[in-house]
Amino acid sequence: MKIYVENLIDCLSEKIISIQEVESAMHALLVKQAMIFMKRRQDELKHESTARRRQARALSGNCTHQEGTSSDDELPSADMTDFQKSRGDILQDRKKIFEDVHDDFCNIQNILLKFQQWREKFPDSYYEAFVSLCIPKLLNPLIRFQLIDWNPLKSCKSRLCVTSRAVQCSQDKNQAYPWESGRINYNLDNFIYKFDSIGLKQMPWFTSIGEFMESSMKDAGKEDSSDRKILSAVINKIVIPRLTDFVEFIWDPLSTSQTRSLITQCRTILEEHSTCENEVSKGKQVIISRIMNFLIYL
């Protein structure tokens, strides 16, 4: 096991620079997108009247909109094309990072399985080595690798979007909600089935660590196993700093959809922290709590 861990550390140490480069590229792309949204919002405030925006929302069926917020999170077609191309290039670069690496050294489930076998066969040496403190640091590059495409400002659900063309196809132009009239042209070209960001709990690293912790709890002789705190430590040291970056540099507080998604992700994090309260960094817990309070009263 010692040789395996040494080889694993060497492998991940070699790949961390590439991971950081792809992380930076994705961050820069999202910041650029956020700046486009901000500029468009400023232009709208200058050139569009409140009455016109209310009419547009009524025609789109968005009756739950609150003044002072916005749900306009779609890029213009040209900008969206550029964004998707850049994002695709970044994800291709990410895919190449571990192409030459065996799954035993880049698949978190495989890695944790080896530690689980060590724990089952030689529990004394396993716990004496304080492995639970090492696993979050060891898996750090691989978890960051998976988080490159994670966006807490995007919904974790798929949704069917009606394009402006679909609304324009309505034969009844006086109908406030044209889809209720039954006269929309239901051509597939008029609709977009959109898949947004994956949630934390659906990510492979999250489920693998959860299974590893669950198997530890089945050990009757180790009811207070320190392995139960691994997930909380990972969230505290890896996920929260990344979430904070989104809040500080990318999040638009006036965006209804971004705010709702951020609240959902914060709740997920706080739920996981509540299971291992003693291991939570109180400073970071306060930060997340303040974010939640700010969002609730926004």
Buried (B, 14 or more C-beta within 10 A) or exposed (E): BEEBBEEBBEBBEEBBEBBEBBBEBBBEBBEBBBEBBEEBBEEEEEEEEEEEBEEEBEBBBEEEBEEEBBBBBBBEEEBEEBBEEBBEEBBEBBEEBBEEBEEBBBBBBEBBBBBBEBBEEEBEEBBEBEBBEBBBEBBBBBBBBBBBBBBBBBBBEEEEEBEEEBBEBBEEEEBEEBBEEEEBEEEEEBBEEEEBBBBBEEBBBBEBBBBBBEBBEEEEEBEEBBBBBBBBBBBBBBBBEBBBBBBEEBBBBBBBBBBEBBBBBBEBBBEBBEEBEEBBBEEBBEBBEEBBEEBEEE
